[in-house]
Amino acid sequence: MMQKADDWNDQISFYRYWQNDRVTEENLTEICISHCMEQCHGKFHLLLLEDTTELNLERHRGRITDRAGLGVTGNDHDLGFFCHPTIAVDASDNSLAGALDIHLWCRPEGKAGKRERAYSRQPLEDKESYRWAERAIVAGGRLPEGVRKTVVQDREGDIYESFCLLSRAGLDFVVRSHHDRRVEGDISRLSEQLSCMSVSQEYELEILESKARKSRMAQMEVRYGRVRLRRPSGTVHAECYPPSLDVYVVQVREKAGSVPSGEKPVEWILYTSHLVADAQDALAIVGYYTKRWIIEELFRTLKSEGVNYESSELESGPALRKLFIMAFLAAIKILQMRQARSGETSQPASLVFSPEQTACMEDLQIRFEGKTEKQKNPFKKDTLAWAAWTIARLGGWKGYASQRPPGVITFYDGYSRFQGIFDGWMMAKVVYKR
């Protein structure tokens, strides 16, 4: 994790700060949310991206003396807690405004299993999955009335009651399908109805190599249509939800000819409240869903390949949760630079950096800029893109157009290195003034 203390005295001060009861989780969260809300003013359409991650602290179990605010993680054994944030991204230029909501919770140790709790007969409000609707509604309520808000969720958000609650709250949604839902009409299942829809568009999608997939240019087919979802038969408090709900569905599926042997085709089935009148609208919905990867990058930055929060050696649950919020804010700043790297956003450098830090960065341009135009920072001074170029150079990126654009780990490395340079720069200014 980022170095927080230079000597023993600083380390003691650091621990005391996080143990201080006057430094509250609520106040730290409010700082993050207020900062985001300032960036949302004047926006026309915002994507509210949601997901859940677990913070696993099992390897520190023996050292943590105060476990308040901690519980078990997804395996119902390891010590830790969960975070379900909602981050706001401008739909027009993909700029990241910040976090509109940071929901932390823990699952108590020894909690009864789903069968013992008759989980399927519980109302949505009593389930952990209620967070998919509840937190989106809370986040959306923090935005001005004139802003269009589209909630983007992965498969865990495929909950009929949640669709209804989001619609009542005036929120649009794009949610990846998890269930082959029942639909109204002659065809009873969504999968059957999709098979009857004609292909409206074809395009190529670059697939990067991973453990599950080979790299390739996948040949994709797009289908779309309007469907009427039926309320699930086992819905608790069914009278609170309509018997059916009209949504549009967009299916993107890889053509069989481009699927390597042994792999399943790439496929997304997306529910949306947006009108999908033509193939262009369908592709826009797919574009909104792909922005969900920004929140995956946020979690990656928070964990082992970036801020490395889970390596913290604090000994108190409340302190660990407070530290997480500050680590979250640092990860947001890194993502904001990553999103601004191409110069397509209009965000200022002041979104992430102080005036003094920007001045220090200006002095660093001499070090990184070459003699030719291709070797110079191509962005307007004092923009976030201009600052991101410098931070990426500090992180080891060479600045050549032939290189892949810098990623979150490069920005993390550059941002960490810049902190040390800035401290020295400030010290030199003090000495010079004397």
LINSUL-V221283 format. One record per helix or strand of 3 or more residues. SS is the DSSP state (A for helix, B for strand). FROM is the first residue (numbers start at 0). TO is the last residue. If there is no record, write none. Layout:
ss from to
SS FROM TO
SS FROM TO
This chain:
ss from to
A 7 18
A 24 39
B 44 55
A 57 59
B 78 89
B 95 104
A 118 120
A 123 125
A 127 139
B 147 152
A 154 156
A 159 167
B 171 175
A 189 194
B 200 206
B 215 229
A 237 239
B 243 253
A 255 257
B 266 271
A 278 289
A 292 301
A 308 310
A 316 339
A 348 350
A 354 367
A 372 374
A 383 393
A 407 432
